[in-house]
Amino acid sequence: MKRLSQILIYLLVISISMVSAESYEFSHRYNARAIGMANIFCAVADDSTAIFYNPAGLCQIQKNTFNSMYADIHGLGIARNFILSGAQKYNDDIGMAGAWVFERIDLEPEIWQQHRFFYGISYAILEKFYIGVTPKIIHINTDLENYRDIWGYAFDGGLFISSENWGINFFNNNEITLRIGTTFKNIYSIVKWNDDYNEKRFLNLIWWGTGVNYKNCLDFLFQVKSIKTQISSAAAGFAFFLFNILEINPDEKYRVNEVVLRCGMEYNKDVITQNAYSGGIGINVDNYSFDYAVSYQSDYFPSTHYFSINARK
């Protein structure tokens, strides 16, 4: 009975999100590394998942990078996410990325499926000042009468600024780096339902984020989301780089280059979504990163576990 109640509540949340101001995207979680810090990444955006969180950050990528993530949402066995993304540095001023997101909700005999395709590009206007854009295509197929076949496209945009290499000292300390990121979700979007209904939307969600890095030992991140002019949520996250804190200098005989602990909390004004608490760990081995995150959202659902692998070349 409890499992049935969880499923029914989850379906209610999904149905509301599909017609909410955010978009027709089932989820905005793409990377276990970010989810471990309350899904704050628009002021970090330094791997291929920047294409989702803040496309302007793609200019930060120095190597070709590939990322994948898998999650069984709330561990209910009915909703699963699978994400692939890849990025490369085209030249000193341009970064590019592509991605595919697959989300499936299986309620036999009904099945909901969503495919999203992304292409992102960023450009360096000045040193450490980037802009970016991500066009995306969305396709949703369900057995619900009003959502039988949904096609749409949209554009995201972003700005990213970092004080690194600017010669700016904060609190008379040159070991503090400030990063600022802003992401404009769905600047313009068109969604078509069942061949007989079209809906246009304009700039319905903005992420405002800032991050502070101290001595490459600690990241503190803060982010707010606004729907049009109303703030919908606020979040804070931390990352602790253990090797740097403990002053461990691995040499060639140690394959583990870095261990990172993460935690975060997001406050939502939405009564249904409620507050979310998260934590995670990341292990970097040579050119590979393995990230795990767990997110707890409310007493109605079990926690969700996320797993990511990142490869760099």
HELIX and SHEET records of a PDB file:
HELIX    1   1 LYS A    2  MET A   18  1                                  17    
HELIX    2   2 ALA A   32  ILE A   35  1                                   4    
HELIX    3   3 ALA A   50  TYR A   53  1                                   4    
HELIX    4   4 PRO A   55  GLN A   60  5                                   6    
HELIX    5   5 ILE A   73  GLY A   75  5                                   3    
HELIX    6   6 GLU A  145  TYR A  147  5                                   3    
HELIX    7   7 LEU A  242  ILE A  245  1                                   4    
SHEET    1   A15 TYR A 197  PHE A 202  0                                        
SHEET    2   A15 ILE A 176  TRP A 193 -1                                        
SHEET    3   A15 ASP A 149  SER A 162 -1                                        
SHEET    4   A15 PHE A 129  ASN A 141 -1                                        
SHEET    5   A15 GLU A 110  LEU A 126 -1                                        
SHEET    6   A15 ILE A  94  LEU A 107 -1                                        
SHEET    7   A15 ALA A  79  ASN A  91 -1                                        
SHEET    8   A15 THR A  65  ASP A  72 -1                                        
SHEET    9   A15 THR A 304  ARG A 312 -1                                        
SHEET   10   A15 TYR A 288  TYR A 296 -1                                        
SHEET   11   A15 ALA A 276  VAL A 285 -1                                        
SHEET   12   A15 VAL A 256  ASN A 268 -1                                        
SHEET   13   A15 GLN A 230  PHE A 241 -1                                        
SHEET   14   A15 LEU A 218  ILE A 227 -1                                        
SHEET   15   A15 LEU A 205  TYR A 214 -1                                        
END                                                                             
